[in-house]
Amino acid sequence: MGNSFGRLFRISTWGESHGGGVGVVVDGCPPRVPLSEVPIQFELDRRRPGQSRLTTPRNESDQVEILSGVDKESGVTLGTPIAMLVRNKDQRSQDYKGGMTQAYRPSHADATYDAKYGVRAVAGGGRSSARETIGRVAGGAVAREVLRLYAGVEVVGYVSKVQDVGMPDDFDVDAVTIDDVEASMVRCPHPESAERMIARIDEIRRKGNSIGGVVTCVAQNVPAGLGSPVFDKLEAELAKACMSLPASKGFEVGSGFDGTLLAGKDHNDEFYVDADGRTRTRSNRSGGIQGGISNGETIVVRVAFKPTSTIGQLQATVTRDGEEVELRGKGRHDPCVLPRAAPMVESMVALTLMDALMQQKAQCELLDFEADGGFNPLGSKPVHDLGVVPASA
């Protein structure tokens, strides 16, 4: 039914935009991982509405409640399902009464949901609302804690383009930090580009219109060997994860479509051996993935998001009864989804990497061959073991 994601590290999200609340069940999290509401709340605060004039003015604190799966005394995960809840407190269902009850919003999921289920949650769009992503971000926050603990993995997303206003092509993706991203209300780490993006969004917002763009996400310190050949390539799993986000319309990894403009000699990432004896690549046009498997370099993906469907301008549409009418969108909606989409993309990337890591440990590292001279040409190793808390705790 499409409400769960992942195999060994698995999340199931639930709830509607204007229901009592939304949440997630995280299954497969290893035991004895230090976890509290703090890192989860940090990520939810980055995703929540009402952050600035560039986002929807819906006023939600999005306070998370951990209902299960974490021992309150020791502050570590139990290895059992982690259930988290965020209550809806500022829903205004009356905004959707009238024309929006029967008329389909152009390019929205209204019509397709009706075609599939024969019924839909008109208020807020139900499961098609970006509010569903609260569960993804909460689950992604758990994944991020384990990835940091295991190998120091850091996942950072940022807005790299708003419509045709983009960052410089020579921007160093390996140098970007979460502090750089959070310093801007549009979540662009390049100050000059950020100001131009904000001006463009303001221009569109004042006209009652919306605008789209691109989120770039980088994952650093990812161990080599994650992902599988053929159907379960790491970039294929990342593409599914990111393309499952609301309003996403395009996906690239590494050089993406621009790579088609290069010849093989110019596109190939040549190998060398670094000072630590590890095989590395001099460039990273592969985006950290080769043959569907991570190579230990920084993973770089880009996700394109369309303009928000619900806008304050008249548009031609059709009612549920087949009558052609005009509709002006009501309710509170983002003029641009990108500032809040950055932490959503980060979460889906983290969830994918965490699931791939657990699959790697289950299949290829079940038997320890290191004592027999096991060989890893890319030389990536975890910086920590998960067993940081005594089993007796």
N, C-alpha and C positions, 0 to 999 in steps of 0.2 A: 504493500500500500504506500510505499515511498516515504515513511516517516522515520526510518532508521538508516544510519550510515555507519559503515565500518564492518570489519569481520571479527577480529580479536579485541580491538579497542572500539567499542560500538556505542553510539549514542542514539537515543530515540527521543525526538522532541514532540511536544503536545501543547494544546491550547489554541485559542483563537484571540484575535486582536482585541475584541470587545467582550470577551468572556471574563471569568473570575481571575484568571491568571494564565501564565505560560510557564513552561519548564522543560526539563530534560532528565532522562535517566542515562547515566554513564555506566556501561557494563564492561568489565574486563580490565579496569584499572588495577595495576599491581598493588599488593598490600604494603604497608609500612612506608608509604610516601607522605611526608609532611604536607598537610593541606588544611587551609582555613578559608573563611569567606573573603579574606583580604585580597589575594591575587585575582579571585573571581570577580569581586566587586570592582576592582581596578579596570578590568576589561569591559565589564558591563557599563561602567561610567563613560567609557570612550564610545560605546555604541548607543547610549541612551538618547532619546529625543530632547529638544529644548536646550542644546548646548550653546547655540549661537543663532544669529539671524539667518544663517545659511541652512539651518535644519528645521524640521517641523517643530512648531511651538507646543506640541503636546507635552504636558508637564508630568513626567513620570520619574520617580526616584530610582526605580528598578532595583530595589533592595533584594538581594538574594538570600534565600533560606536553604541551608543544607539540611535535608530531612533524614538522610540515611547514608551509610557507607563510610562515615568518618567517626572515629572515636573521639569524643569531646574532651576526654581527660588527657590522652596522650597527643591528640592533634594529628593522628596519622590515619591513612586510609586502611580499611579493613579487608580489601579485596572483594567486597560485596558491592552490589549496585549502589551507585551514588545518585540519589534523587535530589534535584534542586528545583525550587519554586520561586517565581517572581510574580507578585500579585499586580493585576491591573487596577489602577486607582483613578485615572483621569480620562476614561473613555467617555465619549459624547456621541452615543448612538443616534441621538436626534438629528445630528448633522447629515445623516444618510437617508432621512425620510424624504418623501416627495419623489422627485424625478429619478433619483439614484436608486430607488427601490425597484423600479421596473426597467429603466434604461441601462444599457451596458456601456461602461466607460471605454472609449476607444483605446485599443492596445493594452487593456487591462485583462486580468484573468476572469472577469465577470462572466463573459459569454462562454468561455471554455469550461469553467467550473460547472456552469449550468448544463452544458452539453454532456459532461461526464456524470455528474451526480443527480441532476434533476432538481437540485435544491442547493442553495448557497447562503453563506452568512453575509448578508448585505453590509451590515455595520462593520466598517474597517476592513472588509475583504476577507475576514476569517483567516484561514491558513495561508492565503496568498499575501497577507500583510508582511512587511519586513519585521514586524514584531515577533514573528516565529523565530527569527534568528537569535533571539535572546538565548534559547536553548543551545544553539550552536556555539555561541560565544562563551557561555558558561562551560560547556563541555570542552571547548578548545582551550580554555584557561587551565583545566585539569591536565590536558595533554601537554601544554607548554611547561607545566611544572615538572612533569616526568622527563620530558626531552632535555630541559636544562640540567636536571639532576644526572641524567645518564651521560650526556656528551657535551653539555654547555651549548646546546642548540638555541639560537635566538631567531625569532621570526618577526620581521618588521614590514608592515605595509604602509604605503603612502600614495597620495594622489599625484600622479605624474603628468596628467593632462586633463584639462576641462575644455570640452569642445575642441577648438584648435589652439588653445593656449597651453603649451607644453614646457617641460623642463629642458635644460640644455642636454644635448645628446651625450656629452662627455661627463655627465654627472657620475661620480664614483659610488656605485651601489654598495660596495663593501664598507664604505665609511658611514653610511646612514645609521642613526641611532633613534631609539624611541623618543628621546628628549628632543631631537631635531624635529621629528614629526609632530609631537604634541605642542611645540612652540607656536604652531600656526592653526588658526581656526578651520582652515581648509585641509589641514593635515598634509601640506606640501613642505618638504624639508629645505627647499630652495627659496629663500625669502623674496627675491625679486619676482620669481614665477608665482609665488603664493599671492602676492599683492595683485598681480594681473588676473589670476584666477578668481579671487574674491570680487574684483571689480566686474568681471564677466557674469558671475552668478548673481550679483546684485542687480545688474542691468536686466537680466532675464526675470528675476524674481519680481521686480517692480511692475513688470508687464503681465503678471499672473501666469507666467509660462514656466517651463522647466528645462533642464540641460543635463547632458551626460558627459562621460569622459572615461579615463583609464586609471585603474589602481595597479601599481607595481608592488610586488611582494618579494622579499628576499629572505632566504633561510640560510643562516651561516652555521658552520661547524656540524653539518649533517654528515653522519658516518657514511662511508662508501659501502655499497652493497645493498641498499634498500631498493625495493621494486623487483619486478620479475619480467622476463622476456615475454613476448607474444601478447596475450590479451590483458595482462595485468601490469603493463609498463607503468613506471612511476608517474610519467607525465600524463598518461591516460587517466590514472586515478586522480591526479591533481586537477585535470580538466573537468572530470565529472564533479568533483567536489566544488570547484569554483563556479562551474556553470549551473549548479543547483541553487545558487544564490538568487534572490529576487532581482530582476532587472538586468542580470548579466546576459551579454550577447556575443562575447568573443573571448578567446583565450589564446595566449602565446607563451612559449617557454624559450628562454635563451634568445637567439637571434630572431625567432619567429618568422613572420612573413618577409622581413627585410633580408633574411638569410638567403632567400631565393634569388636575390640580386647578385650574390657572390659566386665565384667559382670555388671549387673544392680546395685549392691551394690557399685561398684567402680565408675560407670559412673554417678549415680544420683547426682544432686546438692542439698545437704541438706539445709533446710531453717533454719534461725535464726532471731531474732529481734534485730536490732541495737540500739544504744544509743538514736536515734531519734524516736524509736518506729516503724520503718519501717521494713517490712519483706524483708529480703535479702537472697541471696544464698552464701554459704561458698566457693563454687567453681563455675566455669562458663563453664562447658563442653557443656552446651546448647547453648553457644554463644549468650546469651542475648535474646533468643527466645524460648518459650515453647508453644506447642499447636498451633503454627503459630502466636503467639501474643508476643510482646515484654514484658519482665518482669522487665525492669528498669535497668538491668545490662548491661555492655558493650557488644555491638554487635560486633562479630568477624567473618569475612568472608575471604575466600582465593579464588583467581581466578588464574587458570593456563593458561599461554599463550604459544602458540607454537612458534617455530622459524619463523622469517620473511620469506615469500615465495620467494621474489625476491633476488637472490644471484648472485655473480659474478663468478660462476662456471658453466661449461657446464652440461646441464641436457637433458635427452631424453624427447621429447614431441611430440605433434601433431598439425598441422596447422588447420585452419578453414575448409580447403578443404580435410582434412583427410590424409595429408601427414606426415609421421614420419620424424622428424628432430631433431637437437640438438639446444639448445638455451642457450645463456649466458645473464643473466639479466643485463639491463642497467638502468640508472637513479640513483637517490639518495635515499637510503633506510636505515632504522635502522638496524644495525647488531644485535640489541637486543631491542625489543619494551618495555621492562620492565620499564626503568627510566621514560619514558613518559606515560606509562600505569597507573602508580600510581595515578596521578591526575584524570585520566579518570575514574578509579574505584571509587575514592572518589565522583566524580560528580554523577555517576549512583546511588550510595548508598544514597547520599543526596537527589536526585530527588525522589527516592522511599520512603524515610522516610517522605519527605515533603508531598507527595501525600497521604500517609497513615495517617499522622497527620490531614490533612484536611478532610479525610473521617471519622476519629474518631470524630472530632468536629461536623461534619454534622449529624452523626447518633446517637452516644452514649452520646454526650454532648450537644445536641440541647436543651434539657430541663435540667435546673439546679436543681439537687436533693440535693445539699450540705445543703441547708436550712432545708431539711427534714432528715438530718443525713446520707447523702450519704456515702457509704462505699467503700474504695479503699484499699485492704490489702497490696498492694505494696507501697502505699503512695507517689507515684511520682506526683509532681505538677510543673506547669510551674513557672519559676522564673520571667517572665515578661508577660505582656499583649501585644498584638500587637498594641493596641491603644496608642503608645508612642508619636504620633504627633497629636495635636488637629485637630478635623475634619474641622475646619475653615482654616487650613493652606493650 
